[in-house]
Amino acid sequence: MKEITGRISIFASILLFSVSCSASRISQDDNSSKIILVKNEAERKVDVLVGGKLFTSYRWPENVYKPILYPVITSAGTEITRGFPLNPREGERNDHIHQVGIWLNYGKVNGLDFWGNGHRGVKEPNGGEIKHLSVEKMTGGKGEAVLITNASWIDPSGVQLLAERTEYHFIVQGSTRIIDRITTLTAGTTAVKFDDTKEGMFGIRVARQLELPSDEMVALLKADGTLSAQKIKASEGATGNYRSSEGITGDAVWSTRAKWMDLYGNIGDEKISIVVCDHPENQSYPTYWHARGYGLFAANPLGWTDFTKGKEKLDFALQPGQSTKFRYRVVVSSGVHLTDADINKLAEEFGKKY
């Protein structure tokens, strides 16, 4: 009898240990997809943490003149955005200082340049600014978190042209990270005209390794943050390539229209895909792409003249009190280069969700 009782006791202990281990694994799995948002007003940012690790930060730096998401980091811990100018890294370009992280703005809004403001390191006399006003909502969660912000598109004298309300949805799907941005722009008491220009609209500036290889000679930053006097071929260290939903690749994607665009390459041994999806209800869907080999990856639905060599023009404007929405999805895949089937599924899901 004692022997039977002992065996039952041992079995119960093993079962309890097994259940405990399973619960521990479930807890760890739950934590890996748990997203929390942490606001730091003093540092002008809201951190987005996945499983306790930084994915990205919503920031409103005084010297960038627009809210941005920066940095953006894969599930493996690799930064896919360029560090310059906020945190320069050795081997980077130092061009286009106004291209920081992920942003949304435009080059000609009632004649003001919101896109290029700060391109010389200072606020431009004819530059528009997108001023962060408030965080309306912060909701963390398992698999998805939501951040809602309010901002104001102002002219150099501080007069508001557009009120902006933006929803950010941060989503975890295994080793894939997703950012859905839904921005509503509302005109104030006067009409707002978006003059036709290639300088827009939803952009990302990527890490050096994800640039497209080319024979261009470039000078890169040294470890001390200064520019090297020696130039190298832009192909050295660059692994990126573009592929559109229409099957166009490389630099040829510039000025073409597509439902989505994939920029894929490697940073070290890590395979990375960055995909931007347009939304069926956006203006000019499928959008034109202002995607450049040097690391600028942008969708521009409003710049028809430049992209069609003057054959077509878009006169997009909002009347007083009128609103419009722009919706974009960014997919950051770690460990694999996404297939067309993978991307089409994510794009279709995005189109149905919002």
MOLINPE-V548670 format. One line per field, one symbol per residue. phi: phi as a letter, one per 30 degrees, with the letter a starting at -180 (. if undefined). burial: 1 if it has 16 or more other ideal C-beta (glycine too) atoms within 10 Angstrom, else 0. A space follows every 50 residues. Layout:
phi=???
burial=???
//
This chain:
phi=.ddddddddddddddddddddddddddddeddcdcbcbdbddchabdccc hicdcabdbbddcciadbcadbbdddjcdccdddcdbebeicdcdhedcb icabaadbbhiccddcejdcibddeccdbccdcacdabbdldiabbbcbb bbdcdecjddcbccbbccccbcbidccbbccbcccbdddbdbccddaddl bcbbccdedcdddaddcbccddddicdddccbddddicbdacbcdcidbi ddddiccadabccblbcicddbbccccdcecdeiedddccccddjdbbcb dccddddchidbbcccacdeidbbcbbbccccccjbcddedededddddd dddb
burial=00000000000000000000000000000001111010000000111111 10001111111001111111111110011111111101001111011111 11111111110111111100000100111111101001010001111110 11111000011111111111110001111111101111000111111111 11111111111110000101100000000000010001111111100100 00111111111111101001111111111001110111111111111111 11111110000001010100000101111111110001000110011001 1000
//
